Amino acid sequence: MRKLLTFMVVLAASFATAQEITVAAAADMSAALPQLVETYAKKTGQAVKLSFGSSGNLTNQIRNGAPFDVFFSADEDYPKQLIAEGLASKETLYRYAVGRLVLWIPGDSPLDLSKVGMRAMLDPSIKKISIANSATAPYGRAAKAALQHFGIYDQVSSRLVIGENVSQAAQFVESGNAQAGLIALSHALAPAMKDKGRYWTVPLDAYPALNQAAVVLSKSKQQDAARKFLDFLRSPEATSLLNDYGFSLSAEKH
């Protein structure tokens, strides 16, 4: 009986460590993070469920009690707000990248982005321009700021197509529903879009810095597993994969 009880305790402990953790992540991570999770699962056996959205919407979901364990934000101000509200652990906050905004056009577009840059959007062939929602998506705020920086926002505002998040903005231009899009570099480098078009990297001084950070949430019932996943994010293997998608802490261009 004692042996059976010991076995059940061990079994329960192993089940607890193998329980799935849920990661809420900014939409610009939608291509890179599944690969990271796949690598992590192979190494550790830990199951990780992903939920993508705009950083602002995910923050509100967390405030409303969504059962997430880890939060990846495209703007570190959101995790800092959650820390101030007691909803995230300050000591786990980790800036993993500076996000980059790019102007992307389909491969069959005649425009030469290297020559015209942002002013490509003034070309008559550009009927619709996709950007993320500036109210809830950091990349949307960055896109609006960049258009204002170059003095063309008023000229193109009527042609903007607004995605709920930057991933949807990328889908709009990839599918042809827009002829240009201000999207994340990570989407431009993703397999789904890499060979379908060209991009121009918007200068960093044209928009507020997209300092991206991850944090473990206070209400997570799997603090240890959540922290281990964030620890993996700091590993050379994870850093290298993130760099492949344009996520780095340096300002170098891709």
C-alpha positions as CSV (number, residue, x, y, z in Angstrom):
1,M,0.0,0.0,0.0
2,R,2.9,2.3,0.9
3,K,4.6,1.6,-2.4
4,L,1.4,2.3,-4.3
5,L,1.0,5.6,-2.4
6,T,4.6,6.6,-3.2
7,F,4.1,5.7,-6.9
8,M,0.9,7.9,-7.0
9,V,2.7,10.8,-5.4
10,V,5.6,10.5,-7.9
11,L,3.1,10.2,-10.8
12,A,1.2,13.3,-9.5
13,A,4.4,15.3,-9.3
14,S,5.5,14.3,-12.8
15,F,2.1,15.2,-14.1
16,A,2.3,18.6,-12.5
17,T,5.6,19.4,-14.1
18,A,4.3,18.3,-17.5
19,Q,1.1,20.4,-17.3
20,E,0.7,22.8,-20.2
21,I,1.6,26.4,-19.8
22,T,-0.2,29.1,-21.7
23,V,1.7,32.0,-23.3
24,A,0.0,35.2,-24.4
25,A,2.1,36.8,-27.1
26,A,2.1,39.9,-29.3
27,A,1.1,39.2,-32.9
28,D,4.6,40.0,-34.3
29,M,5.7,36.7,-32.6
30,S,3.3,34.6,-34.5
31,A,5.9,33.2,-36.9
32,A,8.9,32.9,-34.5
33,L,7.3,31.7,-31.3
34,P,5.8,28.4,-32.5
35,Q,9.4,27.4,-33.6
36,L,10.7,28.3,-30.2
37,V,8.0,26.3,-28.5
38,E,8.6,23.3,-30.7
39,T,12.4,23.4,-29.9
40,Y,11.6,23.8,-26.2
41,A,9.1,21.0,-26.1
42,K,11.6,18.6,-27.7
43,K,14.2,19.5,-25.2
44,T,12.0,19.4,-22.0
45,G,8.8,17.7,-22.8
46,Q,6.9,20.8,-21.6
47,A,3.7,21.6,-23.5
48,V,3.2,25.2,-24.3
49,K,-0.1,26.7,-25.6
50,L,0.1,30.0,-27.6
51,S,-2.5,32.8,-27.7
52,F,-1.7,35.7,-30.1
53,G,-3.2,39.2,-30.2
54,S,-2.4,42.8,-29.9
55,S,-0.4,43.7,-26.8
56,G,-3.0,46.1,-25.6
57,N,-5.9,43.6,-26.0
58,L,-3.9,40.9,-24.3
59,T,-3.1,43.2,-21.4
60,N,-6.8,43.9,-20.9
61,Q,-7.5,40.1,-21.0
62,I,-4.9,39.6,-18.3
63,R,-6.6,42.3,-16.2
64,N,-9.9,40.5,-16.7
65,G,-8.5,37.3,-15.3
66,A,-7.4,35.4,-18.5
67,P,-5.4,32.3,-17.3
68,F,-2.1,33.0,-19.0
69,D,1.3,32.1,-17.5
70,V,3.6,34.2,-19.5
71,F,3.1,37.4,-21.5
72,F,5.2,38.5,-24.5
73,S,4.5,42.2,-25.3
74,A,5.6,44.3,-28.3
75,D,5.8,47.3,-25.9
76,E,7.4,46.8,-22.5
77,D,5.1,49.5,-21.0
78,Y,2.3,46.9,-20.9
79,P,4.2,44.4,-18.7
80,K,5.4,47.3,-16.6
81,Q,1.8,48.4,-16.1
82,L,0.8,44.8,-15.0
83,I,3.8,44.8,-12.6
84,A,2.6,48.1,-11.1
85,E,-0.9,46.5,-10.7
86,G,0.4,43.4,-9.0
87,L,-0.5,41.2,-12.0
88,A,3.1,40.3,-13.1
89,S,6.4,39.5,-11.3
90,K,8.9,42.3,-11.6
91,E,12.0,40.1,-11.2
92,T,11.0,38.1,-14.3
93,L,10.7,41.1,-16.7
94,Y,13.0,40.4,-19.6
95,R,13.5,42.6,-22.7
96,Y,14.2,40.2,-25.5
97,A,14.2,42.5,-28.5
98,V,13.8,45.8,-30.2
99,G,11.0,45.4,-32.8
100,R,11.5,46.8,-36.3
101,L,8.8,48.3,-38.5
102,V,9.1,47.8,-42.3
103,L,7.2,48.9,-45.4
104,W,6.3,45.8,-47.4
105,I,5.0,45.5,-51.0
106,P,4.2,42.5,-53.1
107,G,6.9,41.1,-55.5
108,D,5.0,42.3,-58.6
109,S,4.9,45.9,-57.5
110,P,6.9,48.2,-59.9
111,L,7.9,50.5,-57.0
112,D,11.6,50.8,-56.0
113,L,11.5,51.0,-52.3
114,S,15.3,51.6,-52.0
115,K,14.8,54.9,-53.9
116,V,11.5,56.2,-52.7
117,G,11.1,54.7,-49.2
118,M,8.0,55.8,-47.3
119,R,6.9,58.0,-50.2
120,A,6.1,54.9,-52.2
121,M,2.7,55.1,-50.4
122,L,1.9,58.2,-52.4
123,D,2.1,56.4,-55.7
124,P,-1.3,56.0,-57.5
125,S,-0.8,52.3,-57.7
126,I,-1.2,52.1,-53.9
127,K,-4.9,52.1,-53.3
128,K,-4.9,50.6,-49.8
129,I,-2.2,50.5,-47.0
130,S,-2.5,48.1,-44.2
131,I,-1.4,49.0,-40.6
132,A,-2.3,47.6,-37.2
133,N,-4.8,49.3,-34.9
134,S,-2.9,52.2,-33.3
135,A,-5.2,52.1,-30.2
136,T,-4.1,48.7,-29.0
137,A,-1.2,47.5,-31.2
138,P,2.3,48.9,-30.6
139,Y,3.1,48.4,-34.3
140,G,0.0,50.4,-35.2
141,R,1.2,53.3,-33.1
142,A,4.6,53.0,-34.7
143,A,3.1,53.0,-38.2
144,K,1.0,56.1,-37.5
145,A,4.0,57.8,-36.0
146,A,6.2,57.0,-39.0
147,L,3.6,58.3,-41.4
148,Q,3.5,61.5,-39.4
149,H,7.2,61.7,-39.2
150,F,7.5,61.6,-43.0
151,G,4.7,64.2,-43.3
152,I,2.4,61.9,-45.4
153,Y,-0.2,60.8,-42.8
154,D,-2.9,63.2,-43.9
155,Q,-2.4,62.3,-47.6
156,V,-2.8,58.5,-47.0
157,S,-5.1,58.3,-44.0
158,S,-8.2,57.7,-46.1
159,R,-6.5,54.7,-47.7
160,L,-5.5,53.0,-44.5
161,V,-6.9,49.5,-43.8
162,I,-6.7,48.7,-40.1
163,G,-5.9,45.3,-38.8
164,E,-6.8,44.2,-35.3
165,N,-3.1,43.5,-34.8
166,V,0.1,43.5,-36.9
167,S,-0.3,39.9,-38.0
168,Q,-3.7,40.8,-39.5
169,A,-2.1,43.9,-41.2
170,A,0.5,41.5,-42.7
171,Q,-2.3,39.2,-44.0
172,F,-4.1,42.1,-45.6
173,V,-1.1,43.0,-47.8
174,E,0.0,39.4,-48.4
175,S,-3.5,38.5,-49.7
176,G,-3.7,41.5,-52.0
177,N,-6.4,43.4,-50.0
178,A,-3.8,46.1,-49.6
179,Q,-1.0,47.1,-52.0
180,A,1.4,48.1,-49.2
181,G,1.7,47.5,-45.5
182,L,3.6,48.8,-42.5
183,I,4.2,45.6,-40.7
184,A,6.7,43.9,-38.4
185,L,10.1,42.8,-39.8
186,S,9.4,39.4,-38.3
187,H,6.5,38.9,-40.7
188,A,8.5,40.1,-43.7
189,L,11.2,37.5,-42.8
190,A,8.7,34.7,-42.1
191,P,8.5,31.8,-44.7
192,A,4.9,32.8,-45.6
193,M,6.0,36.3,-46.9
194,K,9.7,36.2,-47.4
195,D,9.6,35.2,-51.1
196,K,6.4,37.0,-52.0
197,G,7.5,40.6,-51.7
198,R,10.1,43.3,-50.8
199,Y,10.5,45.5,-47.8
200,W,12.1,48.7,-46.7
201,T,13.2,49.1,-43.1
202,V,11.7,52.2,-41.6
203,P,14.4,54.2,-39.7
204,L,14.3,53.8,-36.0
205,D,14.1,57.6,-35.4
206,A,10.7,57.7,-37.2
207,Y,8.7,56.0,-34.5
208,P,8.8,55.3,-30.7
209,A,11.1,52.4,-29.8
210,L,9.4,49.0,-29.9
211,N,11.1,47.6,-26.8
212,Q,9.7,44.1,-26.5
213,A,9.6,42.3,-23.2
214,A,8.3,39.1,-21.6
215,V,7.1,38.6,-18.0
216,V,5.6,35.8,-15.8
217,L,2.2,36.6,-14.6
218,S,1.4,36.6,-10.8
219,K,-1.7,34.5,-11.0
220,S,0.1,31.7,-12.9
221,K,-0.4,28.4,-11.1
222,Q,2.8,27.1,-12.8
223,Q,5.4,29.7,-11.7
224,D,8.3,27.3,-12.0
225,A,7.5,26.1,-15.5
226,A,6.7,29.6,-16.7
227,R,10.1,30.9,-15.4
228,K,11.9,28.0,-17.0
229,F,10.4,28.8,-20.3
230,L,11.6,32.5,-20.0
231,D,15.0,31.2,-19.0
232,F,15.1,29.3,-22.3
233,L,14.4,32.6,-24.1
234,R,17.8,33.8,-22.9
235,S,19.7,30.8,-24.3
236,P,22.0,31.1,-27.4
237,E,19.7,28.7,-29.3
238,A,16.6,30.8,-28.7
239,T,18.4,34.1,-29.3
240,S,19.7,32.8,-32.6
241,L,16.2,31.8,-33.8
242,L,14.8,35.1,-32.7
243,N,17.5,36.9,-34.6
244,D,16.5,35.0,-37.8
245,Y,13.2,36.8,-37.5
246,G,14.8,40.2,-37.0
247,F,14.4,40.1,-33.2
248,S,17.5,41.5,-31.6
249,L,18.6,44.1,-29.1
250,S,20.8,45.8,-31.6
251,A,19.8,48.4,-34.2
252,E,21.3,46.5,-37.1
253,K,19.3,46.2,-40.3
254,H,18.1,42.9,-41.8
